[in-house]
């Protein structure tokens, strides 16, 4: 799914034109695996009704969001 942000969004760095978003089954497990590999991850938090999020960047600085949907 592609979802555009407004050109003036402050959700990710202004010098980037897009962010990758990956749906994960277990955010805690994915974050632990990335951190074990030496990749810094920032937990963003919970959004009621939507799920939990974490942010990281690829080697070129492209923002990546991990999303664990809230169970329905």
mmJSON file of the N, C-alpha and C atoms, coordinates in Angstrom:
{"data_MODEL":{"atom_site":{
"group_PDB":["ATOM","ATOM","ATOM","ATOM","ATOM","ATOM","ATOM","ATOM","ATOM","ATOM","ATOM","ATOM","ATOM","ATOM","ATOM","ATOM","ATOM","ATOM","ATOM","ATOM","ATOM","ATOM","ATOM","ATOM","ATOM","ATOM","ATOM","ATOM","ATOM","ATOM","ATOM","ATOM","ATOM","ATOM","ATOM","ATOM","ATOM","ATOM","ATOM","ATOM","ATOM","ATOM","ATOM","ATOM","ATOM","ATOM","ATOM","ATOM","ATOM","ATOM","ATOM","ATOM","ATOM","ATOM","ATOM","ATOM","ATOM","ATOM","ATOM","ATOM","ATOM","ATOM","ATOM","ATOM","ATOM","ATOM","ATOM","ATOM","ATOM","ATOM","ATOM","ATOM","ATOM","ATOM","ATOM","ATOM","ATOM","ATOM","ATOM","ATOM","ATOM","ATOM","ATOM","ATOM","ATOM","ATOM","ATOM","ATOM","ATOM","ATOM","ATOM","ATOM","ATOM","ATOM","ATOM","ATOM","ATOM","ATOM","ATOM","ATOM","ATOM","ATOM","ATOM","ATOM","ATOM","ATOM","ATOM","ATOM","ATOM","ATOM","ATOM","ATOM","ATOM","ATOM","ATOM","ATOM","ATOM","ATOM","ATOM","ATOM","ATOM","ATOM","ATOM","ATOM","ATOM","ATOM","ATOM","ATOM","ATOM","ATOM","ATOM","ATOM","ATOM","ATOM","ATOM","ATOM","ATOM","ATOM","ATOM","ATOM","ATOM","ATOM","ATOM","ATOM","ATOM","ATOM","ATOM","ATOM","ATOM","ATOM","ATOM","ATOM","ATOM","ATOM","ATOM","ATOM","ATOM","ATOM","ATOM","ATOM","ATOM","ATOM","ATOM","ATOM","ATOM","ATOM","ATOM","ATOM","ATOM","ATOM","ATOM","ATOM","ATOM","ATOM","ATOM","ATOM","ATOM","ATOM","ATOM","ATOM","ATOM","ATOM","ATOM","ATOM","ATOM","ATOM","ATOM","ATOM","ATOM","ATOM","ATOM","ATOM","ATOM","ATOM","ATOM","ATOM","ATOM","ATOM","ATOM","ATOM","ATOM","ATOM","ATOM","ATOM","ATOM","ATOM","ATOM","ATOM","ATOM","ATOM","ATOM","ATOM","ATOM","ATOM","ATOM","ATOM"],
"id":[1,2,3,4,5,6,7,8,9,10,11,12,13,14,15,16,17,18,19,20,21,22,23,24,25,26,27,28,29,30,31,32,33,34,35,36,37,38,39,40,41,42,43,44,45,46,47,48,49,50,51,52,53,54,55,56,57,58,59,60,61,62,63,64,65,66,67,68,69,70,71,72,73,74,75,76,77,78,79,80,81,82,83,84,85,86,87,88,89,90,91,92,93,94,95,96,97,98,99,100,101,102,103,104,105,106,107,108,109,110,111,112,113,114,115,116,117,118,119,120,121,122,123,124,125,126,127,128,129,130,131,132,133,134,135,136,137,138,139,140,141,142,143,144,145,146,147,148,149,150,151,152,153,154,155,156,157,158,159,160,161,162,163,164,165,166,167,168,169,170,171,172,173,174,175,176,177,178,179,180,181,182,183,184,185,186,187,188,189,190,191,192,193,194,195,196,197,198,199,200,201,202,203,204,205,206,207,208,209,210,211,212,213,214,215,216],
"type_symbol":["N","C","C","N","C","C","N","C","C","N","C","C","N","C","C","N","C","C","N","C","C","N","C","C","N","C","C","N","C","C","N","C","C","N","C","C","N","C","C","N","C","C","N","C","C","N","C","C","N","C","C","N","C","C","N","C","C","N","C","C","N","C","C","N","C","C","N","C","C","N","C","C","N","C","C","N","C","C","N","C","C","N","C","C","N","C","C","N","C","C","N","C","C","N","C","C","N","C","C","N","C","C","N","C","C","N","C","C","N","C","C","N","C","C","N","C","C","N","C","C","N","C","C","N","C","C","N","C","C","N","C","C","N","C","C","N","C","C","N","C","C","N","C","C","N","C","C","N","C","C","N","C","C","N","C","C","N","C","C","N","C","C","N","C","C","N","C","C","N","C","C","N","C","C","N","C","C","N","C","C","N","C","C","N","C","C","N","C","C","N","C","C","N","C","C","N","C","C","N","C","C","N","C","C","N","C","C","N","C","C","N","C","C","N","C","C"],
"label_atom_id":["N","CA","C","N","CA","C","N","CA","C","N","CA","C","N","CA","C","N","CA","C","N","CA","C","N","CA","C","N","CA","C","N","CA","C","N","CA","C","N","CA","C","N","CA","C","N","CA","C","N","CA","C","N","CA","C","N","CA","C","N","CA","C","N","CA","C","N","CA","C","N","CA","C","N","CA","C","N","CA","C","N","CA","C","N","CA","C","N","CA","C","N","CA","C","N","CA","C","N","CA","C","N","CA","C","N","CA","C","N","CA","C","N","CA","C","N","CA","C","N","CA","C","N","CA","C","N","CA","C","N","CA","C","N","CA","C","N","CA","C","N","CA","C","N","CA","C","N","CA","C","N","CA","C","N","CA","C","N","CA","C","N","CA","C","N","CA","C","N","CA","C","N","CA","C","N","CA","C","N","CA","C","N","CA","C","N","CA","C","N","CA","C","N","CA","C","N","CA","C","N","CA","C","N","CA","C","N","CA","C","N","CA","C","N","CA","C","N","CA","C","N","CA","C","N","CA","C","N","CA","C","N","CA","C","N","CA","C","N","CA","C","N","CA","C","N","CA","C","N","CA","C"],
"label_alt_id":[null,null,null,null,null,null,null,null,null,null,null,null,null,null,null,null,null,null,null,null,null,null,null,null,null,null,null,null,null,null,null,null,null,null,null,null,null,null,null,null,null,null,null,null,null,null,null,null,null,null,null,null,null,null,null,null,null,null,null,null,null,null,null,null,null,null,null,null,null,null,null,null,null,null,null,null,null,null,null,null,null,null,null,null,null,null,null,null,null,null,null,null,null,null,null,null,null,null,null,null,null,null,null,null,null,null,null,null,null,null,null,null,null,null,null,null,null,null,null,null,null,null,null,null,null,null,null,null,null,null,null,null,null,null,null,null,null,null,null,null,null,null,null,null,null,null,null,null,null,null,null,null,null,null,null,null,null,null,null,null,null,null,null,null,null,null,null,null,null,null,null,null,null,null,null,null,null,null,null,null,null,null,null,null,null,null,null,null,null,null,null,null,null,null,null,null,null,null,null,null,null,null,null,null,null,null,null,null,null,null,null,null,null,null,null,null],
"label_comp_id":["UNK","UNK","UNK","UNK","UNK","UNK","UNK","UNK","UNK","UNK","UNK","UNK","UNK","UNK","UNK","UNK","UNK","UNK","UNK","UNK","UNK","UNK","UNK","UNK","UNK","UNK","UNK","UNK","UNK","UNK","UNK","UNK","UNK","UNK","UNK","UNK","UNK","UNK","UNK","UNK","UNK","UNK","UNK","UNK","UNK","UNK","UNK","UNK","UNK","UNK","UNK","UNK","UNK","UNK","UNK","UNK","UNK","UNK","UNK","UNK","UNK","UNK","UNK","UNK","UNK","UNK","UNK","UNK","UNK","UNK","UNK","UNK","UNK","UNK","UNK","UNK","UNK","UNK","UNK","UNK","UNK","UNK","UNK","UNK","UNK","UNK","UNK","UNK","UNK","UNK","UNK","UNK","UNK","UNK","UNK","UNK","UNK","UNK","UNK","UNK","UNK","UNK","UNK","UNK","UNK","UNK","UNK","UNK","UNK","UNK","UNK","UNK","UNK","UNK","UNK","UNK","UNK","UNK","UNK","UNK","UNK","UNK","UNK","UNK","UNK","UNK","UNK","UNK","UNK","UNK","UNK","UNK","UNK","UNK","UNK","UNK","UNK","UNK","UNK","UNK","UNK","UNK","UNK","UNK","UNK","UNK","UNK","UNK","UNK","UNK","UNK","UNK","UNK","UNK","UNK","UNK","UNK","UNK","UNK","UNK","UNK","UNK","UNK","UNK","UNK","UNK","UNK","UNK","UNK","UNK","UNK","UNK","UNK","UNK","UNK","UNK","UNK","UNK","UNK","UNK","UNK","UNK","UNK","UNK","UNK","UNK","UNK","UNK","UNK","UNK","UNK","UNK","UNK","UNK","UNK","UNK","UNK","UNK","UNK","UNK","UNK","UNK","UNK","UNK","UNK","UNK","UNK","UNK","UNK","UNK","UNK","UNK","UNK","UNK","UNK","UNK"],
"label_asym_id":["A","A","A","A","A","A","A","A","A","A","A","A","A","A","A","A","A","A","A","A","A","A","A","A","A","A","A","A","A","A","A","A","A","A","A","A","A","A","A","A","A","A","A","A","A","A","A","A","A","A","A","A","A","A","A","A","A","A","A","A","A","A","A","A","A","A","A","A","A","A","A","A","A","A","A","A","A","A","A","A","A","A","A","A","A","A","A","A","A","A","A","A","A","A","A","A","A","A","A","A","A","A","A","A","A","A","A","A","A","A","A","A","A","A","A","A","A","A","A","A","A","A","A","A","A","A","A","A","A","A","A","A","A","A","A","A","A","A","A","A","A","A","A","A","A","A","A","A","A","A","A","A","A","A","A","A","A","A","A","A","A","A","A","A","A","A","A","A","A","A","A","A","A","A","A","A","A","A","A","A","A","A","A","A","A","A","A","A","A","A","A","A","A","A","A","A","A","A","A","A","A","A","A","A","A","A","A","A","A","A","A","A","A","A","A","A"],
"label_entity_id":["1","1","1","1","1","1","1","1","1","1","1","1","1","1","1","1","1","1","1","1","1","1","1","1","1","1","1","1","1","1","1","1","1","1","1","1","1","1","1","1","1","1","1","1","1","1","1","1","1","1","1","1","1","1","1","1","1","1","1","1","1","1","1","1","1","1","1","1","1","1","1","1","1","1","1","1","1","1","1","1","1","1","1","1","1","1","1","1","1","1","1","1","1","1","1","1","1","1","1","1","1","1","1","1","1","1","1","1","1","1","1","1","1","1","1","1","1","1","1","1","1","1","1","1","1","1","1","1","1","1","1","1","1","1","1","1","1","1","1","1","1","1","1","1","1","1","1","1","1","1","1","1","1","1","1","1","1","1","1","1","1","1","1","1","1","1","1","1","1","1","1","1","1","1","1","1","1","1","1","1","1","1","1","1","1","1","1","1","1","1","1","1","1","1","1","1","1","1","1","1","1","1","1","1","1","1","1","1","1","1","1","1","1","1","1","1"],
"label_seq_id":[1,1,1,2,2,2,3,3,3,4,4,4,5,5,5,6,6,6,7,7,7,8,8,8,9,9,9,10,10,10,11,11,11,12,12,12,13,13,13,14,14,14,15,15,15,16,16,16,17,17,17,18,18,18,19,19,19,20,20,20,21,21,21,22,22,22,23,23,23,24,24,24,25,25,25,26,26,26,27,27,27,28,28,28,29,29,29,30,30,30,31,31,31,32,32,32,33,33,33,34,34,34,35,35,35,36,36,36,37,37,37,38,38,38,39,39,39,40,40,40,41,41,41,42,42,42,43,43,43,44,44,44,45,45,45,46,46,46,47,47,47,48,48,48,49,49,49,50,50,50,51,51,51,52,52,52,53,53,53,54,54,54,55,55,55,56,56,56,57,57,57,58,58,58,59,59,59,60,60,60,61,61,61,62,62,62,63,63,63,64,64,64,65,65,65,66,66,66,67,67,67,68,68,68,69,69,69,70,70,70,71,71,71,72,72,72],
"pdbx_PDB_ins_code":[null,null,null,null,null,null,null,null,null,null,null,null,null,null,null,null,null,null,null,null,null,null,null,null,null,null,null,null,null,null,null,null,null,null,null,null,null,null,null,null,null,null,null,null,null,null,null,null,null,null,null,null,null,null,null,null,null,null,null,null,null,null,null,null,null,null,null,null,null,null,null,null,null,null,null,null,null,null,null,null,null,null,null,null,null,null,null,null,null,null,null,null,null,null,null,null,null,null,null,null,null,null,null,null,null,null,null,null,null,null,null,null,null,null,null,null,null,null,null,null,null,null,null,null,null,null,null,null,null,null,null,null,null,null,null,null,null,null,null,null,null,null,null,null,null,null,null,null,null,null,null,null,null,null,null,null,null,null,null,null,null,null,null,null,null,null,null,null,null,null,null,null,null,null,null,null,null,null,null,null,null,null,null,null,null,null,null,null,null,null,null,null,null,null,null,null,null,null,null,null,null,null,null,null,null,null,null,null,null,null,null,null,null,null,null,null],
"Cartn_x":[0.847,0.0,0.885,0.557,1.261,0.308,0.797,-0.026,0.801,0.454,1.241,1.078,2.143,2.126,2.1,1.67,1.727,3.186,3.448,4.819,5.508,4.752,5.343,5.232,5.092,4.968,6.198,5.996,7.131,7.238,6.567,6.594,7.941,8.666,10.029,10.834,12.146,13.059,12.641,12.769,12.345,13.148,14.373,15.193,14.894,13.914,13.512,12.133,11.927,10.659,9.688,10.16,9.27,9.798,8.945,9.29,8.741,9.528,9.059,8.358,7.26,6.517,6.321,6.769,6.635,5.744,4.787,3.91,4.641,4.731,5.426,4.491,4.741,3.918,4.224,5.498,5.911,6.949,6.534,7.437,8.6,8.332,9.403,10.461,10.03,10.977,11.785,11.151,11.855,12.852,12.464,13.374,14.563,14.326,15.423,16.387,15.862,16.706,17.55,16.958,17.697,18.767,18.418,19.383,20.519,20.221,21.274,22.249,21.773,22.617,23.322,23.131,23.782,23.065,21.792,21.003,20.175,20.386,19.604,18.135,17.26,15.812,15.219,14.317,13.627,12.181,11.772,10.368,9.561,8.518,7.678,6.536,5.96,4.891,3.638,2.59,1.294,0.36,-0.445,-1.532,-2.799,-3.617,-4.827,-5.669,-6.079,-6.901,-6.111,-4.797,-3.956,-2.856,-2.077,-1.01,0.217,1.329,2.607,3.584,4.494,5.41,6.831,7.785,9.194,9.798,10.849,11.5,12.975,13.492,14.909,15.183,16.431,16.799,17.655,17.576,18.458,19.834,20.822,22.167,22.234,21.287,21.266,20.447,19.906,19.121,17.639,17.172,15.74,15.002,14.005,13.275,12.451,12.451,11.688,10.84,9.584,8.677,8.247,8.326,7.809,6.481,5.485,4.136,3.628,3.265,2.566,1.123,0.2,-1.193,-1.789,-2.705,-3.427,-4.336,-4.386,-5.258,-6.714,-7.509,-8.932,-9.795],
"Cartn_y":[-1.177,0.0,1.229,2.19,3.455,4.526,5.333,6.398,7.679,8.65,9.887,10.738,11.42,12.419,13.787,14.767,16.14,16.528,17.393,17.806,18.453,19.051,19.722,18.899,17.572,16.729,16.843,16.707,16.646,15.237,14.27,12.896,12.237,12.685,12.222,13.399,13.213,14.299,15.01,16.323,17.146,16.867,16.343,16.076,14.712,13.991,12.691,12.827,12.121,12.247,11.115,10.068,8.964,8.206,7.361,6.492,5.109,4.082,2.71,2.289,1.561,1.096,-0.407,-1.145,-2.595,-3.045,-3.888,-4.501,-5.721,-5.815,-6.935,-7.648,-8.943,-9.74,-9.48,-9.229,-8.948,-7.835,-6.648,-5.505,-5.734,-6.271,-6.501,-7.453,-8.533,-9.501,-8.878,-8.101,-7.477,-6.449,-5.64,-4.637,-5.32,-6.374,-7.1,-7.657,-8.213,-8.777,-7.684,-6.544,-5.44,-4.902,-4.701,-4.188,-5.177,-6.478,-7.491,-7.402,-6.934,-6.774,-5.408,-4.619,-3.321,-2.188,-2.389,-1.369,-0.602,0.716,1.497,1.631,1.451,1.536,2.419,3.311,4.182,3.73,3.342,3.002,4.299,4.318,5.51,5.456,4.279,4.136,3.542,3.617,3.043,4.13,3.749,4.599,3.778,4.103,3.322,3.137,1.895,1.573,1.292,1.578,1.372,0.356,0.587,-0.356,0.328,-0.41,0.049,0.305,1.275,1.694,1.848,1.651,1.919,2.473,3.297,3.913,3.556,3.432,3.252,3.798,3.717,4.201,3.173,3.171,2.296,2.978,2.324,2.915,4.276,4.584,5.894,6.922,6.541,7.466,7.486,6.591,6.525,6.062,6.81,6.415,5.145,4.295,3.042,2.999,2.644,2.492,1.036,0.49,-0.851,-0.677,-1.428,-1.305,-2.671,-2.798,-3.997,-3.595,-4.034,-3.639,-4.095,-3.278,-3.652,-4.846,-5.792,-6.941,-6.497,-7.045,-6.655,-7.714],
"Cartn_z":[0.0,0.0,0.0,-0.787,-0.804,-0.302,0.625,1.174,1.19,0.385,0.32,1.577,1.905,2.972,2.311,3.037,2.536,2.311,1.344,1.029,2.224,3.124,4.279,5.565,5.458,6.649,7.538,8.827,9.748,10.355,9.73,10.226,9.969,8.939,8.686,8.139,8.005,7.645,6.36,6.358,5.228,3.964,4.106,2.917,2.291,2.822,2.273,1.632,0.523,-0.193,0.104,0.793,1.134,2.337,2.894,4.011,3.7,3.98,3.826,5.109,4.982,6.145,5.994,7.012,6.997,8.142,7.83,8.829,9.382,10.713,11.351,12.319,12.518,13.423,14.879,15.182,16.557,16.533,16.915,16.917,17.866,19.042,20.015,19.47,18.825,18.265,17.134,16.268,15.152,15.649,16.612,17.168,17.831,18.583,19.233,18.198,17.117,16.063,15.396,15.121,14.511,15.453,16.713,17.682,17.91,17.898,18.014,16.848,15.698,14.514,14.499,15.564,15.664,14.955,14.639,13.944,14.968,15.067,16.039,15.617,16.583,16.356,17.44,17.05,18.01,18.124,19.323,19.553,19.53,18.717,18.588,19.589,19.779,20.751,20.165,20.955,20.592,20.077,19.092,18.623,18.789,19.802,20.059,18.802,18.582,17.434,16.165,16.201,15.012,15.293,16.332,16.665,17.232,17.192,17.742,16.601,16.817,15.764,16.275,15.366,15.621,14.34,14.482,13.327,13.284,12.065,11.806,10.413,9.97,8.639,7.93,6.598,5.826,5.72,5.117,5.046,4.342,3.456,2.793,3.561,4.7,5.509,5.21,4.341,4.057,5.307,5.748,6.942,6.708,7.731,7.709,8.969,8.801,9.932,10.021,11.229,11.499,12.221,11.787,12.346,12.745,14.003,14.496,14.716,13.85,13.978,15.312,15.807,17.019,16.703,17.609,17.397,17.455,16.551,16.552,17.175],
"occupancy":[1.0,1.0,1.0,1.0,1.0,1.0,1.0,1.0,1.0,1.0,1.0,1.0,1.0,1.0,1.0,1.0,1.0,1.0,1.0,1.0,1.0,1.0,1.0,1.0,1.0,1.0,1.0,1.0,1.0,1.0,1.0,1.0,1.0,1.0,1.0,1.0,1.0,1.0,1.0,1.0,1.0,1.0,1.0,1.0,1.0,1.0,1.0,1.0,1.0,1.0,1.0,1.0,1.0,1.0,1.0,1.0,1.0,1.0,1.0,1.0,1.0,1.0,1.0,1.0,1.0,1.0,1.0,1.0,1.0,1.0,1.0,1.0,1.0,1.0,1.0,1.0,1.0,1.0,1.0,1.0,1.0,1.0,1.0,1.0,1.0,1.0,1.0,1.0,1.0,1.0,1.0,1.0,1.0,1.0,1.0,1.0,1.0,1.0,1.0,1.0,1.0,1.0,1.0,1.0,1.0,1.0,1.0,1.0,1.0,1.0,1.0,1.0,1.0,1.0,1.0,1.0,1.0,1.0,1.0,1.0,1.0,1.0,1.0,1.0,1.0,1.0,1.0,1.0,1.0,1.0,1.0,1.0,1.0,1.0,1.0,1.0,1.0,1.0,1.0,1.0,1.0,1.0,1.0,1.0,1.0,1.0,1.0,1.0,1.0,1.0,1.0,1.0,1.0,1.0,1.0,1.0,1.0,1.0,1.0,1.0,1.0,1.0,1.0,1.0,1.0,1.0,1.0,1.0,1.0,1.0,1.0,1.0,1.0,1.0,1.0,1.0,1.0,1.0,1.0,1.0,1.0,1.0,1.0,1.0,1.0,1.0,1.0,1.0,1.0,1.0,1.0,1.0,1.0,1.0,1.0,1.0,1.0,1.0,1.0,1.0,1.0,1.0,1.0,1.0,1.0,1.0,1.0,1.0,1.0,1.0,1.0,1.0,1.0,1.0,1.0,1.0],
"B_iso_or_equiv":[0.0,0.0,0.0,0.0,0.0,0.0,0.0,0.0,0.0,0.0,0.0,0.0,0.0,0.0,0.0,0.0,0.0,0.0,0.0,0.0,0.0,0.0,0.0,0.0,0.0,0.0,0.0,0.0,0.0,0.0,0.0,0.0,0.0,0.0,0.0,0.0,0.0,0.0,0.0,0.0,0.0,0.0,0.0,0.0,0.0,0.0,0.0,0.0,0.0,0.0,0.0,0.0,0.0,0.0,0.0,0.0,0.0,0.0,0.0,0.0,0.0,0.0,0.0,0.0,0.0,0.0,0.0,0.0,0.0,0.0,0.0,0.0,0.0,0.0,0.0,0.0,0.0,0.0,0.0,0.0,0.0,0.0,0.0,0.0,0.0,0.0,0.0,0.0,0.0,0.0,0.0,0.0,0.0,0.0,0.0,0.0,0.0,0.0,0.0,0.0,0.0,0.0,0.0,0.0,0.0,0.0,0.0,0.0,0.0,0.0,0.0,0.0,0.0,0.0,0.0,0.0,0.0,0.0,0.0,0.0,0.0,0.0,0.0,0.0,0.0,0.0,0.0,0.0,0.0,0.0,0.0,0.0,0.0,0.0,0.0,0.0,0.0,0.0,0.0,0.0,0.0,0.0,0.0,0.0,0.0,0.0,0.0,0.0,0.0,0.0,0.0,0.0,0.0,0.0,0.0,0.0,0.0,0.0,0.0,0.0,0.0,0.0,0.0,0.0,0.0,0.0,0.0,0.0,0.0,0.0,0.0,0.0,0.0,0.0,0.0,0.0,0.0,0.0,0.0,0.0,0.0,0.0,0.0,0.0,0.0,0.0,0.0,0.0,0.0,0.0,0.0,0.0,0.0,0.0,0.0,0.0,0.0,0.0,0.0,0.0,0.0,0.0,0.0,0.0,0.0,0.0,0.0,0.0,0.0,0.0,0.0,0.0,0.0,0.0,0.0,0.0],
"pdbx_formal_charge":[null,null,null,null,null,null,null,null,null,null,null,null,null,null,null,null,null,null,null,null,null,null,null,null,null,null,null,null,null,null,null,null,null,null,null,null,null,null,null,null,null,null,null,null,null,null,null,null,null,null,null,null,null,null,null,null,null,null,null,null,null,null,null,null,null,null,null,null,null,null,null,null,null,null,null,null,null,null,null,null,null,null,null,null,null,null,null,null,null,null,null,null,null,null,null,null,null,null,null,null,null,null,null,null,null,null,null,null,null,null,null,null,null,null,null,null,null,null,null,null,null,null,null,null,null,null,null,null,null,null,null,null,null,null,null,null,null,null,null,null,null,null,null,null,null,null,null,null,null,null,null,null,null,null,null,null,null,null,null,null,null,null,null,null,null,null,null,null,null,null,null,null,null,null,null,null,null,null,null,null,null,null,null,null,null,null,null,null,null,null,null,null,null,null,null,null,null,null,null,null,null,null,null,null,null,null,null,null,null,null,null,null,null,null,null,null],
"auth_seq_id":[1,1,1,2,2,2,3,3,3,4,4,4,5,5,5,6,6,6,7,7,7,8,8,8,9,9,9,10,10,10,11,11,11,12,12,12,13,13,13,14,14,14,15,15,15,16,16,16,17,17,17,18,18,18,19,19,19,20,20,20,21,21,21,22,22,22,23,23,23,24,24,24,25,25,25,26,26,26,27,27,27,28,28,28,29,29,29,30,30,30,31,31,31,32,32,32,33,33,33,34,34,34,35,35,35,36,36,36,37,37,37,38,38,38,39,39,39,40,40,40,41,41,41,42,42,42,43,43,43,44,44,44,45,45,45,46,46,46,47,47,47,48,48,48,49,49,49,50,50,50,51,51,51,52,52,52,53,53,53,54,54,54,55,55,55,56,56,56,57,57,57,58,58,58,59,59,59,60,60,60,61,61,61,62,62,62,63,63,63,64,64,64,65,65,65,66,66,66,67,67,67,68,68,68,69,69,69,70,70,70,71,71,71,72,72,72],
"auth_comp_id":["UNK","UNK","UNK","UNK","UNK","UNK","UNK","UNK","UNK","UNK","UNK","UNK","UNK","UNK","UNK","UNK","UNK","UNK","UNK","UNK","UNK","UNK","UNK","UNK","UNK","UNK","UNK","UNK","UNK","UNK","UNK","UNK","UNK","UNK","UNK","UNK","UNK","UNK","UNK","UNK","UNK","UNK","UNK","UNK","UNK","UNK","UNK","UNK","UNK","UNK","UNK","UNK","UNK","UNK","UNK","UNK","UNK","UNK","UNK","UNK","UNK","UNK","UNK","UNK","UNK","UNK","UNK","UNK","UNK","UNK","UNK","UNK","UNK","UNK","UNK","UNK","UNK","UNK","UNK","UNK","UNK","UNK","UNK","UNK","UNK","UNK","UNK","UNK","UNK","UNK","UNK","UNK","UNK","UNK","UNK","UNK","UNK","UNK","UNK","UNK","UNK","UNK","UNK","UNK","UNK","UNK","UNK","UNK","UNK","UNK","UNK","UNK","UNK","UNK","UNK","UNK","UNK","UNK","UNK","UNK","UNK","UNK","UNK","UNK","UNK","UNK","UNK","UNK","UNK","UNK","UNK","UNK","UNK","UNK","UNK","UNK","UNK","UNK","UNK","UNK","UNK","UNK","UNK","UNK","UNK","UNK","UNK","UNK","UNK","UNK","UNK","UNK","UNK","UNK","UNK","UNK","UNK","UNK","UNK","UNK","UNK","UNK","UNK","UNK","UNK","UNK","UNK","UNK","UNK","UNK","UNK","UNK","UNK","UNK","UNK","UNK","UNK","UNK","UNK","UNK","UNK","UNK","UNK","UNK","UNK","UNK","UNK","UNK","UNK","UNK","UNK","UNK","UNK","UNK","UNK","UNK","UNK","UNK","UNK","UNK","UNK","UNK","UNK","UNK","UNK","UNK","UNK","UNK","UNK","UNK","UNK","UNK","UNK","UNK","UNK","UNK"],
"auth_asym_id":["A","A","A","A","A","A","A","A","A","A","A","A","A","A","A","A","A","A","A","A","A","A","A","A","A","A","A","A","A","A","A","A","A","A","A","A","A","A","A","A","A","A","A","A","A","A","A","A","A","A","A","A","A","A","A","A","A","A","A","A","A","A","A","A","A","A","A","A","A","A","A","A","A","A","A","A","A","A","A","A","A","A","A","A","A","A","A","A","A","A","A","A","A","A","A","A","A","A","A","A","A","A","A","A","A","A","A","A","A","A","A","A","A","A","A","A","A","A","A","A","A","A","A","A","A","A","A","A","A","A","A","A","A","A","A","A","A","A","A","A","A","A","A","A","A","A","A","A","A","A","A","A","A","A","A","A","A","A","A","A","A","A","A","A","A","A","A","A","A","A","A","A","A","A","A","A","A","A","A","A","A","A","A","A","A","A","A","A","A","A","A","A","A","A","A","A","A","A","A","A","A","A","A","A","A","A","A","A","A","A","A","A","A","A","A","A"],
"auth_atom_id":["N","CA","C","N","CA","C","N","CA","C","N","CA","C","N","CA","C","N","CA","C","N","CA","C","N","CA","C","N","CA","C","N","CA","C","N","CA","C","N","CA","C","N","CA","C","N","CA","C","N","CA","C","N","CA","C","N","CA","C","N","CA","C","N","CA","C","N","CA","C","N","CA","C","N","CA","C","N","CA","C","N","CA","C","N","CA","C","N","CA","C","N","CA","C","N","CA","C","N","CA","C","N","CA","C","N","CA","C","N","CA","C","N","CA","C","N","CA","C","N","CA","C","N","CA","C","N","CA","C","N","CA","C","N","CA","C","N","CA","C","N","CA","C","N","CA","C","N","CA","C","N","CA","C","N","CA","C","N","CA","C","N","CA","C","N","CA","C","N","CA","C","N","CA","C","N","CA","C","N","CA","C","N","CA","C","N","CA","C","N","CA","C","N","CA","C","N","CA","C","N","CA","C","N","CA","C","N","CA","C","N","CA","C","N","CA","C","N","CA","C","N","CA","C","N","CA","C","N","CA","C","N","CA","C","N","CA","C","N","CA","C","N","CA","C","N","CA","C","N","CA","C"],
"pdbx_PDB_model_num":[1,1,1,1,1,1,1,1,1,1,1,1,1,1,1,1,1,1,1,1,1,1,1,1,1,1,1,1,1,1,1,1,1,1,1,1,1,1,1,1,1,1,1,1,1,1,1,1,1,1,1,1,1,1,1,1,1,1,1,1,1,1,1,1,1,1,1,1,1,1,1,1,1,1,1,1,1,1,1,1,1,1,1,1,1,1,1,1,1,1,1,1,1,1,1,1,1,1,1,1,1,1,1,1,1,1,1,1,1,1,1,1,1,1,1,1,1,1,1,1,1,1,1,1,1,1,1,1,1,1,1,1,1,1,1,1,1,1,1,1,1,1,1,1,1,1,1,1,1,1,1,1,1,1,1,1,1,1,1,1,1,1,1,1,1,1,1,1,1,1,1,1,1,1,1,1,1,1,1,1,1,1,1,1,1,1,1,1,1,1,1,1,1,1,1,1,1,1,1,1,1,1,1,1,1,1,1,1,1,1,1,1,1,1,1,1]
}}}
